[in-house]
Amino acid sequence: MKESTIPSTAEPQTANQISINAPRKAFLARLQRWEWMLVALVVAAIVINSRLTPYFLNAQNLSRTSADFMELGLMMLPMVFIIITGNIDLSVASNLGMCASLMAVLWNLHFDIWVAAAAGLALGTLGGALNGFLIARVKLPALVATLGTYAFFRGIAYVLLGDQAGVGYPPAFTYLGQGMIPGTLIPFSVGLFVVLAVIFGLVLHRTTFGRYIYAIGNNENASIYAGVPVARIKLIIFTVSGFMSALAGLVLAARFGSTRPDIGTGLELTVITAAVLGGVDINGGSGTMVGAALSLLLIGLVRFGMGLKNVQDQVQTIAIGSLLILSILIASIARTISAGGVKLSRRTVGLAIVFIIIFAAFFFFFYWSRAPVIKSVFG
Amino acid sequence: MKHGSFYFVLGIATVLGLILGACAPTPTAAPAATSAPAATSAPAATSTTAPAATATTAPAATSAPAATATTAPAATATTAPASSGGSNLTFVLVPKNLGNPYFDAANTGAQKAAKELGVTVLYQGPTTADATAQITLLNSLIAQKVSGLAISADDADALVPTGKAAITAGIPVVTWDSNISKGGTQLFVNQADTQGIGDSQVQMALDLTGPSGGEIAILSATAQAPNQNAWIAVMKTDLAMSKYSMLKLDTIVYGNDDDTTSYNQALALMKTYPNLKVIVAPTSVGIAAAARAVKDQNMIGKIFVTGLGTPNSLRDYVKTNIIPEFALWNVPDLGYLTIYALDALATGKIKGQPGDTFTAGTLGSYTIAADGSIVLGKPLVFNKDNIDNFNY
């Protein structure tokens, strides 16, 4: 079935995306699909959360919690580029740890904090360039190359910092992660993310470079024959990813006010989740920056809302996972229906029943997991 | 366009489904939420449930903007009695991670204290022992304006800004088991009194050799381990006293907290010192490995093992008399004392200053030391008579 649907839907898309004449129309057309779904989900999350808990619509609370997700956002921006080209970068969180650790070591050696931070950024860029080199020049699969550097970078973080910690950063530096934009309740890191998201979005959707990224994702060989500098573009996006990981490392270290070598462990999976939930096709070729940003917002709102309702962390993870699977399922069903007409309605009904069962199972689990809490309260 | 409208319709359908899904549990979720402040006692429950229930169900009928308008006063309404009334405080016990028997045992003590004090204690932690996840959790707890936080920190330094934010927001913060660095907490409930643990190790060794004494050896973690070295220093001082002069310390070996290394070190000890009577292993890995070595060499009754460990991992060895007794702090009591300390802070009985004194239920009176901590007390000695009362 997959065999039969892919050519029929992929062809017109490819035509739209590669054509330089109508990128604007393609962009708008895409915006009408997945992004609206995300907007609807975000609105639903806001309505539900504000109904379920009085603490949700509180500027100070939203401000404090939004800063928790900005490191993810910073790493997600280049990840969108990388996934659209059909690659993946598993090393982002390890790279973050390596750069933050280098900065901590230099700070402990009494270097100026900004010198240490610059060294961290340089190391991160270098780490990204190493990924790019392995993938674009040595032609290793991105999954394998970044799985290698994932362990390698984290190992270096432990070698650099060992059982030490970098502490006592000056307020001028911790402002990066803890400060607010003067006169507002907006954390500085949120402002930084918004500015960078706009820049990354413009590069992806408004430049030749961005068109090339889609072209590589749709058909890498065709792009090479069409004269797209595929290797150079891959090198650039992985290097940018390294730089952004380092930047995220600085923001995270500033938010913590300290660094340990295990800083940010496991964030890479959340970064990839956010990108994929945002409609970026894991096989490459499609996705938008707006969608990715919306999905980050959605994940943040859902997690914060569940946190306010004291939903256990395990259940939150399950909820985010279900959200991801559901979103991909819905997209794939919708594509099947729009491609094959109403012929497949019985199948759709079957899958709809599966959804309902998944939903029911989740809510059942939700209560079951809360039961011990309720019981312990009533003794 | 055809695709677009289709997705849009599907999106709307999903949202409706989500809203329906969220509406359905609300009636059940409401008692869960109100049960928090109502947990104290039966008469209080009925009075607090009524306003809370109306507050949550009223906006259900209205539209989104109205919902925000009506929930805003509800927030102040629920927090106001929480800060003034002594009986409907909600504390949160935050372990390093969930699903860890050690922390679950502390929670049983905390719930006991909660019942005695008439407060609610929620048990919330991250899935993995990770500072990032713990900070996200703490931020959502601060946002709810809970009445107090009892934290076992995943990272002493990274939690300082969050701890400060909680204190600034007027939420008392107590740390237990694992401290937050300066400024991030108001009080640390310390489980391990170095002197008490060192003393208990030597006393148990004497119990096992009998009054005539004999040769003992120490199997420690790593040569650099700060806790173990502090305890060993105390043990050496004790051994120099006349009270323990019949005990002869043969050697100190290091198993690096690795099971195989510890096992081999224990075997080597038995071969090198034929008159060895007791192996003291003040580390949970070492004590289990040494016990296994004694069992495998069939030296049960000739060589005893003692030290520090957890009841669940050593239960079988205690019952087979390989480890007739061992020590650890009483983990449920740690949770119990933590909640009493937090309650004393939240109700203003203490300010968290050195010298402040409060009474912690059945544990008696505690005074805050100069370093801003209180020490739980002497370690608990486990033997075959009491070990089945503990599950962690």
Contacts between the chains, C-beta under 8 A, distances in Angstrom:
chain1	res1	chain2	res2	distance
A	29	B	1	8.0
A	29	B	4	6.9
A	32	B	1	7.6
A	32	B	3	7.8
A	32	B	4	3.5
A	32	B	7	7.1
A	32	B	8	7.2
A	33	B	3	6.2
A	33	B	4	5.8
A	33	B	7	4.4
A	34	B	7	6.9
A	36	B	4	7.9
A	36	B	7	6.6
A	36	B	8	5.5
A	36	B	11	5.6
A	37	B	7	6.0
A	37	B	8	7.9
A	37	B	10	7.1
A	37	B	11	3.9
A	37	B	14	7.1
A	40	B	11	4.4
A	40	B	12	6.4
A	40	B	14	7.2
A	40	B	15	4.6
A	41	B	11	7.6
A	41	B	14	7.2
A	41	B	15	6.7
A	41	B	18	7.4
A	43	B	15	7.2
A	44	B	15	4.4
A	44	B	18	5.0
A	44	B	19	6.1
A	46	B	64	7.9
A	47	B	19	7.1
A	47	B	64	5.0
A	47	B	67	7.3
A	48	B	18	7.0
A	48	B	19	6.6
A	48	B	22	4.5
A	50	B	64	7.3
A	50	B	67	5.8
A	50	B	68	5.4
A	50	B	71	6.4
A	51	B	22	7.7
A	51	B	26	7.7
A	51	B	56	7.9
A	51	B	59	5.8
A	51	B	60	6.9
A	51	B	67	5.3
A	51	B	71	7.3
A	52	B	22	7.1
A	52	B	26	7.2
A	52	B	29	7.0
A	52	B	56	7.9
A	53	B	71	7.9
A	53	B	144	7.6
A	54	B	55	7.7
A	54	B	71	4.3
A	54	B	72	6.8
A	54	B	74	4.6
A	54	B	75	3.7
A	54	B	78	7.0
A	55	B	75	6.2
A	55	B	143	5.0
A	55	B	144	5.2
A	55	B	145	7.1
A	57	B	68	5.2
A	57	B	71	7.2
A	57	B	72	7.4
A	58	B	75	7.4
A	58	B	143	6.9
A	61	B	143	3.8
A	64	B	139	5.4
A	64	B	142	7.2
A	64	B	143	6.9
A	64	B	165	7.1
A	65	B	136	7.6
A	65	B	139	5.4
A	65	B	140	6.9
A	65	B	143	6.8
A	68	B	135	6.9
A	68	B	136	5.0
A	68	B	139	6.1
A	165	B	156	7.9
A	165	B	157	5.3
A	167	B	157	4.8
A	167	B	181	7.1
A	174	B	161	7.6
A	178	B	161	5.8
A	252	B	132	7.7
A	255	B	161	7.0
A	256	B	131	7.0
A	256	B	135	7.7
A	256	B	155	7.4
A	256	B	157	7.0
A	256	B	158	3.7
A	256	B	161	6.9
A	257	B	157	6.8
A	257	B	158	7.2
A	257	B	160	5.7
A	257	B	161	5.1
A	258	B	155	7.2
A	258	B	157	3.3
A	258	B	158	5.1
A	258	B	160	7.1
A	260	B	131	7.7
A	260	B	155	5.9
A	260	B	157	7.4
A	260	B	158	7.0
A	262	B	130	7.8
A	263	B	131	7.8
A	263	B	132	7.9
A	263	B	158	7.7
A	264	B	132	6.5
A	265	B	130	6.4
A	265	B	132	7.9
A	266	B	128	7.5
A	266	B	130	6.9
A	267	B	132	7.2
A	303	B	136	7.2
A	304	B	140	6.2
A	304	B	143	7.8
A	307	B	136	6.9
A	307	B	137	6.4
A	307	B	139	7.6
A	307	B	140	3.0
A	307	B	141	7.7
A	307	B	143	7.8
A	308	B	140	5.4
A	308	B	143	6.1
A	308	B	144	5.8
A	309	B	29	7.3
A	309	B	33	7.6
A	310	B	122	6.1
A	310	B	124	5.9
A	310	B	144	7.9
A	312	B	98	6.6
A	312	B	124	7.1
A	313	B	98	6.7
A	313	B	124	7.9
A	313	B	125	7.0
A	313	B	126	5.0
A	313	B	127	4.4
A	313	B	133	6.4
A	313	B	137	6.6
A	314	B	98	6.8
A	314	B	99	7.9
A	314	B	127	5.2
A	317	B	127	6.3
A	326	B	14	8.0
A	330	B	10	6.2
A	330	B	14	6.5
A	334	B	3	7.8
A	334	B	6	6.0
A	334	B	7	5.7
A	334	B	10	5.5
A	337	B	6	7.1
A	338	B	2	6.6
A	338	B	3	5.0
A	338	B	6	5.4
A	359	B	17	7.3
A	359	B	21	5.8
A	363	B	21	6.6
A	363	B	24	7.5
A	363	B	25	6.1
A	366	B	25	7.2
A	367	B	25	7.3
A	367	B	28	6.9
A	370	B	32	6.1
A	373	B	32	7.7
A	373	B	122	6.6
A	373	B	123	7.2
A	374	B	32	5.7
A	374	B	35	6.2
A	376	B	107	8.0
A	376	B	111	5.5
A	376	B	123	7.3
A	377	B	35	5.2
A	377	B	36	6.9
A	377	B	39	4.5
A	377	B	120	6.0
A	378	B	35	6.9
A	378	B	39	6.9
A	379	B	111	7.7
A	379	B	115	6.0
